[in-house]
Amino acid sequence: MFDHDALLVDVAALVESGRSNQMPLTVVAGGAAVTGRLAPEAVWGQRVSEVLADSARLGDFSAMFTTAAPEEGPPTRLHVHVARILQGTVGMLETGGMYRVAIEDVSVWTTGDFSYSDH
């Protein structure tokens, strides 16, 4: 049984309560660092839906991100927006993406986000 980090769950729960979508966070999951800002799942899903709706090939997937029923109980996932994946010396998605990370997969985390620069 996984012993989750209660403090990280509390941070995610505060964001899910809608009080803030400005919490900068960096997590390590599966050997890669994901850095960005936490967002409530509904806000994250709306943004993903908007991006998909603008795509001729992916538009059919758009609705599933805004119609999903919220989970009961404490959060089990982090929803990160304006996010980048940092792995080694490589930063992916300089403009920021939308990532969903299972809290149980997080091995390390810190408040704050890292800007990536290849200069």
C-alpha positions as CSV (number, residue, x, y, z in Angstrom):
1,M,0.0,0.0,0.0
2,F,1.3,3.4,-1.0
3,D,1.9,5.9,1.9
4,H,1.1,9.2,0.2
5,D,2.5,12.5,1.2
6,A,-0.2,14.1,3.3
7,L,1.2,17.6,2.9
8,L,1.2,17.3,-0.9
9,V,-2.4,16.0,-0.8
10,D,-3.4,19.0,1.4
11,V,-1.8,21.4,-1.1
12,A,-3.7,19.8,-3.9
13,A,-6.9,19.9,-1.9
14,L,-6.5,23.6,-1.3
15,V,-6.0,24.2,-5.0
16,E,-9.0,22.0,-5.8
17,S,-11.1,24.0,-3.4
18,G,-10.8,26.8,-6.0
19,R,-9.0,29.2,-3.8
20,S,-5.9,29.4,-6.0
21,N,-4.5,28.3,-9.3
22,Q,-1.3,30.1,-8.8
23,M,0.6,27.6,-6.7
24,P,3.9,27.0,-8.3
25,L,5.1,23.4,-7.9
26,T,7.8,21.1,-9.2
27,V,7.5,17.4,-8.8
28,V,9.6,14.4,-9.8
29,A,7.7,11.4,-11.2
30,G,9.1,8.6,-13.2
31,G,12.5,10.2,-13.3
32,A,11.3,13.4,-14.9
33,A,10.7,16.8,-13.3
34,V,7.4,18.5,-14.1
35,T,7.4,22.1,-13.2
36,G,4.5,24.6,-13.4
37,R,1.4,25.8,-11.6
38,L,-1.2,23.7,-10.0
39,A,-4.8,24.2,-11.2
40,P,-8.1,22.8,-10.1
41,E,-9.1,19.8,-12.2
42,A,-12.0,21.6,-13.7
43,V,-9.9,24.6,-14.9
44,W,-7.2,22.2,-16.2
45,G,-9.9,20.1,-18.0
46,Q,-11.5,23.3,-19.5
47,R,-8.1,24.4,-20.9
48,V,-7.3,20.9,-22.4
49,S,-10.8,20.9,-23.9
50,E,-10.3,24.3,-25.5
51,V,-7.0,23.2,-27.1
52,L,-8.5,19.9,-28.4
53,A,-11.6,21.7,-29.7
54,D,-9.4,23.9,-31.9
55,S,-8.0,20.8,-33.6
56,A,-9.6,19.4,-36.7
57,R,-8.3,15.9,-35.9
58,L,-8.8,15.9,-32.1
59,G,-11.9,17.9,-31.6
60,D,-14.0,14.8,-30.8
61,F,-12.0,14.3,-27.6
62,S,-12.8,17.8,-26.3
63,A,-16.0,17.1,-24.4
64,M,-14.6,14.3,-22.3
65,F,-12.4,16.8,-20.4
66,T,-15.2,19.0,-19.3
67,T,-17.9,16.4,-18.6
68,A,-15.9,14.1,-16.2
69,A,-17.5,13.8,-12.8
70,P,-15.2,15.0,-10.0
71,E,-13.6,12.4,-7.8
72,E,-14.9,11.9,-4.2
73,G,-12.4,12.2,-1.4
74,P,-9.0,13.7,-1.3
75,P,-7.2,14.5,-4.6
76,T,-5.2,11.6,-6.1
77,R,-3.8,13.6,-9.0
78,L,-2.0,16.9,-9.6
79,H,-3.2,19.1,-12.5
80,V,-0.3,21.3,-13.7
81,H,-0.7,24.0,-16.2
82,V,1.9,26.3,-17.9
83,A,4.1,23.3,-17.2
84,R,7.3,22.0,-18.6
85,I,9.0,18.6,-18.3
86,L,12.7,18.8,-17.4
87,Q,14.7,15.7,-17.9
88,G,18.5,16.0,-17.6
89,T,19.5,19.1,-19.5
90,V,16.5,19.0,-21.8
91,G,13.4,21.1,-21.2
92,M,10.3,20.2,-23.2
93,L,7.4,22.5,-24.1
94,E,8.9,25.9,-23.6
95,T,5.5,27.5,-23.9
96,G,4.0,25.3,-21.2
97,G,1.7,22.3,-21.4
98,M,-1.0,20.7,-19.4
99,Y,0.0,17.7,-17.4
100,R,-1.8,15.3,-15.0
101,V,0.4,13.5,-12.5
102,A,-0.7,10.8,-10.1
103,I,0.2,11.9,-6.5
104,E,1.3,8.3,-5.7
105,D,4.0,8.6,-8.5
106,V,5.6,11.7,-7.0
107,S,8.9,10.8,-5.3
108,V,10.1,14.4,-4.7
109,W,8.4,17.8,-4.7
110,T,9.0,21.4,-3.9
111,T,7.2,24.7,-4.1
112,G,8.2,26.9,-6.9
113,D,8.7,26.3,-10.6
114,F,11.9,26.3,-12.6
115,S,12.3,28.3,-15.7
116,Y,14.2,26.5,-18.4
117,S,16.7,28.3,-20.6
118,D,19.2,26.8,-23.1
119,H,21.4,30.0,-22.9
